[in-house]
Amino acid sequence: MSKKILVTGGTGYIGSHTVVELQQAGYEVVVIDNLSNSNAEVIEGIVKITGIRPVFEELDCVDFPAMRALFEKYPGIDGVVHFAASKAVGESVQKPLLYYRNNLVSLLNLLELMPQFHVKGIVFSSSCTVYGEPDNNPIDESAPIKPAESPYGNTKQINEEIIRDFIYSGAPVKSIILRYFNPIGAHPSAEIGELPIGVPQNLVPYITQTGMGIREQLSVFGNDYNTPDGSCIRDFINVVDLAKAHVTAIERMLTDKVDEKVEIFNLGTGKGVSVLELIDVFEKVSGKKLNYKIVGRREGDIEQIWANPDKANNVLGWTAKETIENTVASAWRWQQRIASESPHSRV
């Protein structure tokens, strides 16, 4: 009998791609999402790719009675992949209580319920923001955790601490914490991808929307950093590669291969790409000249950060494989698709 996995935030960007990979790996998936930053129509894209309709419940993880009812309705959940969280850095500065409530209480509810329903473990969606401005690059998992630059980043740090404290208190669950670098791109089918509501907070959707003419101009925040071309450097990882890491993590956790009760892995390519280099890649794969301008630095931006993924490569057995060109091209195909279906375009 196939293992049953609960995916919270499963209609979101990374969540939906992970649902696809889990289903294709033979898992039975239960998706929950409160649809605060996603669209239930994403489920149709998942069905088109996999031929399987996952269970979907519109549900807020902060609602404890509703979460208990979910576990009662779908008995036998073996593991959880927890994506559900508010994630915009700028918004978190303006609405810190919203972020602390959503991001902390949702995890607390899950951890409280998991032992009661004999759930073996949780894969937690964390972030390289926990490292702050790094002392050195590339960053491995032993790098120091720096004071958070935003309430969003702080919630990731606190959630990691909550997981560790809970499990080391003797709770009968395990956890794999995945610290993402910068996910970009879309499924190669162009059936699912990143669909921001309103003005994009992330770079690639803003690039593709500018390329499509939805946005007038892209602002590049600073060209005077201590980098080869003066713009910030990030580790851009293909979202499908990232999603596959969650399947590997679930398999590792449910087959008791974990070396410790809590394991942490950086997920990145191991290569830094600057903002201006990424724009150049977009122009090459799309054949379009991007309208952008250099503006002043943005408060809170880290100058440069990229991963040392050796631990994920060697211990987890996962490697980022897709090229930056193919990844950007997939994002462009997705943008072209949703632009041709104007009711789905959020501008």
C-alpha positions as CSV (number, residue, x, y, z in Angstrom):
1,M,0.0,0.0,0.0
2,S,1.3,3.4,-0.9
3,K,2.5,5.8,1.8
4,K,0.2,8.8,2.5
5,I,1.8,12.2,2.7
6,L,0.2,15.5,3.9
7,V,1.5,18.5,2.0
8,T,0.6,21.8,3.6
9,G,0.6,24.8,1.3
10,G,0.3,22.3,-1.5
11,T,-1.2,24.6,-4.1
12,G,1.7,27.1,-3.7
13,Y,4.7,27.4,-6.0
14,I,7.1,24.9,-4.5
15,G,4.3,22.9,-2.9
16,S,2.5,22.1,-6.2
17,H,5.7,21.0,-7.8
18,T,6.4,18.7,-4.8
19,V,2.9,17.2,-5.0
20,V,3.7,16.3,-8.7
21,E,7.0,14.6,-7.8
22,L,5.5,12.8,-4.8
23,Q,2.6,11.4,-6.9
24,Q,5.0,10.4,-9.7
25,A,7.1,8.6,-7.0
26,G,4.0,6.6,-6.0
27,Y,2.9,8.4,-2.9
28,E,-0.7,9.1,-2.0
29,V,-1.0,12.9,-1.4
30,V,-3.4,15.0,0.7
31,V,-3.1,18.7,-0.1
32,I,-4.2,21.5,2.2
33,D,-4.0,25.2,1.6
34,N,-5.9,28.2,2.7
35,L,-5.5,29.8,-0.7
36,S,-4.3,33.1,0.7
37,N,-1.5,33.2,-1.9
38,S,-2.4,30.6,-4.4
39,N,-5.2,29.3,-6.6
40,A,-7.2,26.0,-6.3
41,E,-7.0,25.7,-10.1
42,V,-3.4,24.6,-9.6
43,I,-4.8,21.2,-8.7
44,E,-6.0,20.9,-12.4
45,G,-2.4,21.4,-13.6
46,I,-1.2,18.7,-11.2
47,V,-3.9,16.3,-12.6
48,K,-2.8,17.1,-16.2
49,I,0.8,16.3,-15.4
50,T,0.3,13.2,-13.3
51,G,-3.1,11.9,-14.3
52,I,-3.8,11.7,-10.5
53,R,-6.1,14.0,-8.6
54,P,-4.7,14.5,-5.1
55,V,-7.1,15.0,-2.2
56,F,-7.5,18.7,-1.6
57,E,-9.0,20.5,1.4
58,E,-9.2,24.3,1.7
59,L,-7.9,24.6,5.2
60,D,-5.8,26.9,7.4
61,C,-3.1,25.2,9.4
62,V,-3.6,27.8,12.2
63,D,-7.1,26.4,12.8
64,F,-6.3,23.6,15.3
65,P,-9.8,22.0,15.4
66,A,-9.9,21.9,11.6
67,M,-6.4,20.3,11.6
68,R,-7.4,17.7,14.1
69,A,-10.5,16.9,12.0
70,L,-8.3,16.6,8.9
71,F,-6.1,13.9,10.6
72,E,-9.3,12.1,11.7
73,K,-10.8,12.3,8.2
74,Y,-7.6,11.0,6.5
75,P,-6.1,8.3,8.8
76,G,-2.8,6.8,8.2
77,I,-0.8,9.8,7.2
78,D,2.9,8.7,7.3
79,G,4.7,12.0,6.8
80,V,4.2,15.8,6.4
81,V,5.8,18.2,4.1
82,H,5.2,21.6,5.6
83,F,5.3,24.6,3.2
84,A,2.3,26.6,4.5
85,A,3.7,30.0,5.6
86,S,3.5,33.6,4.7
87,K,6.7,34.4,2.8
88,A,7.2,38.0,1.6
89,V,10.1,39.6,3.4
90,G,8.8,43.2,2.9
91,E,5.3,42.4,4.0
92,S,6.7,40.7,7.1
93,V,8.3,44.0,8.2
94,Q,4.9,45.7,7.8
95,K,2.8,42.9,9.4
96,P,5.0,41.1,11.8
97,L,2.2,39.6,13.9
98,L,0.6,38.1,10.9
99,Y,3.8,36.3,10.1
100,Y,4.4,35.1,13.6
101,R,0.9,33.9,13.9
102,N,0.8,32.1,10.5
103,N,4.2,30.7,10.5
104,L,4.6,29.6,14.1
105,V,1.1,28.5,15.1
106,S,0.8,26.4,11.9
107,L,3.9,24.4,12.9
108,L,2.9,24.2,16.5
109,N,-0.4,22.7,15.5
110,L,1.2,20.1,13.3
111,L,3.8,19.1,15.8
112,E,1.1,18.7,18.5
113,L,-1.1,16.5,16.3
114,M,1.6,14.3,14.7
115,P,2.3,12.0,17.6
116,Q,-1.4,11.7,18.4
117,F,-2.0,10.3,14.9
118,H,1.3,8.3,14.6
119,V,2.8,10.5,11.9
120,K,6.5,9.5,11.6
121,G,8.1,12.7,10.6
122,I,8.0,16.2,9.0
123,V,10.0,17.7,6.2
124,F,10.2,21.4,6.9
125,S,10.6,24.2,4.3
126,S,13.3,26.5,5.6
127,S,15.5,29.1,4.0
128,C,19.0,30.3,3.5
129,T,17.8,33.5,5.1
130,V,18.8,31.9,8.4
131,Y,22.4,32.5,7.5
132,G,22.0,36.3,7.0
133,E,25.0,38.0,5.3
134,P,27.5,35.1,5.2
135,D,31.1,35.5,6.3
136,N,32.2,33.2,3.4
137,N,30.8,31.5,0.3
138,P,29.8,28.9,-0.5
139,I,27.8,28.2,2.7
140,D,27.6,24.8,4.3
141,E,25.2,23.7,7.1
142,S,27.8,24.5,9.8
143,A,27.8,28.2,8.9
144,P,26.6,30.4,11.8
145,I,23.0,31.4,12.1
146,K,22.9,35.2,12.0
147,P,20.3,37.6,13.5
148,A,17.3,37.6,11.1
149,E,16.9,40.6,8.7
150,S,13.1,40.3,8.8
151,P,10.3,38.8,10.8
152,Y,9.9,36.3,7.9
153,G,13.5,35.2,8.3
154,N,13.1,35.1,12.1
155,T,10.1,32.8,11.8
156,K,12.2,30.3,9.9
157,Q,14.9,30.4,12.6
158,I,12.4,30.0,15.4
159,N,10.6,27.2,13.6
160,E,13.8,25.3,13.2
161,E,14.4,25.8,17.0
162,I,10.9,24.6,17.8
163,I,11.4,21.4,15.7
164,R,14.7,20.7,17.4
165,D,13.4,21.4,20.9
166,F,10.2,19.3,20.4
167,I,12.0,16.3,18.9
168,Y,14.9,16.3,21.4
169,S,12.3,16.4,24.3
170,G,11.5,12.9,23.3
171,A,8.7,13.3,20.8
172,P,8.3,10.2,18.7
173,V,8.8,12.0,15.4
174,K,11.8,12.8,13.1
175,S,12.5,15.8,10.9
176,I,14.5,16.8,7.9
177,I,14.9,20.6,7.5
178,L,15.6,21.8,4.0
179,R,17.2,25.2,3.7
180,Y,16.4,26.5,0.2
181,F,18.4,29.0,-1.7
182,N,16.5,30.7,-4.6
183,P,13.9,28.5,-6.4
184,I,13.0,29.6,-9.9
185,G,11.5,28.2,-13.1
186,A,8.4,26.1,-13.8
187,H,7.4,22.6,-14.6
188,P,8.6,21.7,-18.1
189,S,5.0,21.0,-19.1
190,A,4.1,24.6,-18.4
191,E,1.1,23.3,-16.5
192,I,2.2,24.7,-13.2
193,G,4.7,27.5,-12.2
194,E,5.1,30.5,-10.1
195,L,1.9,32.6,-10.1
196,P,2.3,35.6,-7.8
197,I,-0.8,37.4,-6.7
198,G,-0.3,41.1,-7.4
199,V,3.1,42.6,-7.9
200,P,5.8,39.9,-7.8
201,Q,8.0,39.8,-4.8
202,N,10.6,37.5,-6.5
203,L,13.0,38.4,-9.3
204,V,12.2,35.9,-12.0
205,P,8.4,36.5,-12.2
206,Y,9.1,40.2,-12.4
207,I,11.6,39.6,-15.2
208,T,9.2,37.5,-17.2
209,Q,6.2,39.9,-16.6
210,T,8.4,42.7,-17.8
211,G,9.4,40.7,-20.8
212,M,5.7,40.1,-21.5
213,G,4.9,43.8,-21.1
214,I,2.8,43.3,-18.0
215,R,5.3,45.3,-16.0
216,E,6.8,48.4,-17.6
217,Q,10.3,48.1,-16.2
218,L,12.4,46.0,-13.8
219,S,14.4,47.7,-11.1
220,V,17.8,46.3,-10.4
221,F,18.6,47.2,-6.8
222,G,22.2,48.3,-6.8
223,N,25.2,47.8,-9.1
224,D,27.9,48.9,-6.6
225,Y,28.2,45.7,-4.6
226,N,31.6,44.0,-4.2
227,T,30.8,41.5,-6.9
228,P,32.2,41.1,-10.5
229,D,29.4,43.1,-12.1
230,G,28.2,45.0,-9.0
231,S,24.8,43.3,-8.7
232,C,23.8,40.9,-6.0
233,I,24.6,37.2,-6.4
234,R,22.3,34.3,-5.6
235,D,22.1,30.6,-6.0
236,F,19.2,30.0,-8.3
237,I,17.8,26.5,-8.1
238,N,15.3,24.9,-10.5
239,V,12.0,24.3,-8.7
240,V,11.6,20.8,-10.0
241,D,15.1,19.8,-8.8
242,L,14.0,21.4,-5.4
243,A,10.8,19.4,-5.4
244,K,12.6,16.1,-6.0
245,A,14.7,16.8,-2.9
246,H,11.5,16.6,-0.8
247,V,10.7,13.2,-2.2
248,T,14.2,12.0,-1.4
249,A,13.9,13.5,2.1
250,I,10.5,11.8,2.7
251,E,11.9,8.4,1.5
252,R,14.9,8.8,3.8
253,M,12.7,9.7,6.8
254,L,10.1,7.0,6.3
255,T,12.6,4.2,5.7
256,D,14.5,5.1,8.9
257,K,17.7,6.0,7.1
258,V,18.2,9.3,9.0
259,D,21.4,9.5,11.1
260,E,19.9,11.9,13.6
261,K,16.4,12.8,14.7
262,V,16.8,16.1,13.1
263,E,18.8,16.5,9.9
264,I,19.5,19.8,8.0
265,F,20.4,20.1,4.3
266,N,21.2,23.1,2.1
267,L,19.5,22.9,-1.3
268,G,21.3,24.8,-4.0
269,T,23.4,24.4,-7.1
270,G,26.7,25.4,-5.6
271,K,27.0,28.2,-8.1
272,G,26.4,31.9,-7.7
273,V,24.6,33.9,-10.5
274,S,24.3,37.7,-10.4
275,V,21.1,39.6,-11.1
276,L,22.6,41.1,-14.2
277,E,23.8,37.6,-15.4
278,L,20.3,36.3,-14.9
279,I,18.8,39.1,-17.0
280,D,21.4,38.2,-19.7
281,V,20.3,34.6,-19.6
282,F,16.6,35.7,-19.9
283,E,17.4,37.9,-22.9
284,K,19.2,35.0,-24.6
285,V,16.5,32.3,-24.1
286,S,13.6,34.6,-24.8
287,G,15.1,36.7,-27.6
288,K,13.7,39.8,-25.9
289,K,15.6,42.8,-24.7
290,L,14.5,43.5,-21.1
291,N,13.6,47.0,-20.0
292,Y,15.4,47.5,-16.7
293,K,17.1,50.2,-14.8
294,I,19.7,50.4,-12.1
295,V,18.3,51.9,-8.9
296,G,19.7,52.3,-5.4
297,R,20.3,49.4,-3.0
298,R,17.3,47.8,-1.3
299,E,17.4,47.7,2.5
300,G,18.0,44.1,3.8
301,D,19.4,42.7,0.6
302,I,22.3,40.3,1.1
303,E,25.3,41.0,-1.2
304,Q,26.1,37.5,-2.2
305,I,25.1,34.0,-1.0
306,W,25.3,30.6,-2.6
307,A,25.3,27.0,-1.3
308,N,27.8,24.3,-0.6
309,P,25.4,21.4,-1.4
310,D,27.9,18.7,-0.7
311,K,25.9,17.3,2.3
312,A,22.7,17.1,0.3
313,N,24.7,15.5,-2.6
314,N,26.5,12.9,-0.5
315,V,24.2,12.2,2.4
316,L,20.7,12.8,1.0
317,G,21.7,11.5,-2.4
318,W,20.2,14.5,-4.2
319,T,21.8,16.8,-6.8
320,A,20.5,19.9,-8.6
321,K,20.8,18.9,-12.3
322,E,19.0,21.5,-14.5
323,T,20.9,24.3,-16.2
324,I,20.2,28.0,-15.5
325,E,19.3,28.4,-19.2
326,N,16.7,25.6,-19.2
327,T,15.3,26.8,-15.9
328,V,14.8,30.4,-17.1
329,A,13.4,29.1,-20.4
330,S,10.8,27.1,-18.4
331,A,9.8,30.2,-16.5
332,W,9.3,32.1,-19.8
333,R,7.2,29.3,-21.3
334,W,5.0,29.4,-18.1
335,Q,4.7,33.2,-18.4
336,Q,3.7,32.9,-22.0
337,R,1.1,30.3,-21.2
338,I,-0.6,32.3,-18.4
339,A,-0.5,35.5,-20.4
340,S,-2.4,33.7,-23.1
341,E,-5.0,32.8,-20.5
342,S,-5.8,36.2,-19.2
343,P,-8.2,35.1,-16.4
344,H,-5.4,33.3,-14.8
345,S,-2.9,36.2,-15.0
346,R,-2.6,38.0,-11.7
347,V,-1.3,41.6,-12.3
